[in-house]
Amino acid sequence: MSPLSSLDAAREAVSELLAGGVRCVVVCPGSRSAPLAYALAEAEGRGHLELVVRIDERAGGFTALGAALSSGRPTAVVTTSGSAVGNLLPAVMEANHAEVPLIVLSADRPEELHGTGANQTTEQFDLFGEHVRFAVTVEAGASPSSSVRTAVSAATGVLEGVPAGPAQLNLCFREPLVPEDGWEPPLSGWDPPPVQEYAYRRPPVAALSGLEPRRTVVLAGHAAGPIAEAFAAAHGLPLLAEPSSNARFGGHAVGPYRLLLDGPPGDVIERVVLFGRPTLSRPVTALLAREGVQTALYHPRPAAWFREGRRRERLVADLDVLSEFAGRGAEGWLDAWLLAGAAAQEAVDRVIGAPGAALSGPRLAQLVWQSARGQLMLGSSNGIRDADLAAAPPTLPWARVFANRGLAGIDGTVSTATGLWLGRRVETTVFLGDVTLLHDAGGLLLGEGEAEPDLRVVVLNDAGGAIFGILEHGRVGGEPGRPGAAAAVERLFGTPHRADLRALAAAYGIRHTIVRTTAEAAAALSAPRRAGREIVEARVDRTGLRGLHARIRAAVADAVGVTS
């Protein structure tokens, strides 16, 4: 059999991707990857997939990751050879730990050019190491079909015992890299599917009969899903749910639960049923390690975020067995949590919403939580923790919530949010800090003719990294009489800056609004959404954040008797 031309090999690869369910591909331009670009243009011209172009590979990787997260479909990202591939590593690492079906199509030089000093030639195979479920190099001229099929199966979790996650297809191409003379792609074009609104449906979960009464809590970590809420409701148990669990709603959910774990009723917990991955707070970590507390993790399939034998929880794959472990809520147990939760929520609201109180992260998080519809992306660092602290659980979910909690990095947040919109075409909000925005400022760049998302970017701008001030570093920098320590902590962790976000927005052609008070923020976030992108910048002072959190803890302690 004669070898395939580079373009024919690329066409085969694209055909197999389509057969595997890929409907969105992010292309980062380059010469060696040109055969894939041309083949994808043909597929888009026939209406088979959506082609998205990004010049920054890191932004492209996170854009593809976001599209895969919201659509649930495998999504691919294309790069040329050389350092371009390395820029995908952060997105691949996140996809690994978050089990996202991200397929990397890295173009490469043919084997005979390796080791010769040829331009943009490096060892690309297995570049991502253990972060991918499958990696293969397809030599120039060979058919990629079987390799693509295996990669899609690995990425989507079809292979037995292998969780979903990223895969790498390293495709070698020889010249010619361009199509024949007179080439022109079809013109029918990709027609985006109808807007896919989020509709909540309660999973069918029922409690067994004759269960023992126990002081059990249901803890819903990241990506737990609505099954955690349904399980808590069926068993009469309090629900302690992180914002990105997509279980933080309903009549059993307790808002500021993490402030209730060191005193009544948290100090008499007997058992914890865990859904998803808890990532946000040290009180939760301490609860899961507490002596005398039995814990179980709902584990119906392999997970990428831990290795068996490394966590303390009993692994349970069957809901009936989990029901036996959890029992039913002891008499007065749920009421005690709901009463304490209501008192704690009122105390939090009183501190952050007091007349004359300055706009703060927790208060802005509340407003974003209440106003967001469609899809909500929460940035790592303080944004998601502010929501966890202050956002009251609604009766039913208002939005589907996302966060990059696989590795909890701040990189790629804007690009991920853009990808979320691409995946479902519903209005999307992202709440993040100024440092997180600046870290992915390149994600704001859209090429001429690229689809502009309906995206509201809410930025808490406190001119630096505020989260370190409420960690132990804030204590080091706040010790009186040690100006050198304060200066070092501010420089190394506070990372102050003078970036002009209004000018940044203008440079990318994005609408921009500045708010400085709670009233201004509430008005901006309740205003009707307009098509396209907007940045709502909330300018706040981070110097008093450590004191604010101390006042919140004290107010809750006074309200419910929790040790502050």
Helices and strands as residue ranges (DSSP letters): H 6-19, E 24-27, H 34-45, E 50-53, H 57-71, E 75-79, H 83-86, H 89-98, E 102-108, G 111-113, G 129-131, E 134-138, H 145-155, E 167-172, E 213-214, E 216-220, H 227-235, E 239-241, G 243-245, G 257-260, G 266-268, E 271-275, H 282-288, E 294-298, E 314-316, H 319-326, E 328-329, H 333-352, H 361-371, E 374-378, H 382-390, E 399-402, H 413-424, E 428-433, H 434-439, G 441-444, E 455-461, H 467-470, H 472-478, H 483-489, I 490-494, H 501-507, E 511-515, H 518-526, E 533-539, H 545-560
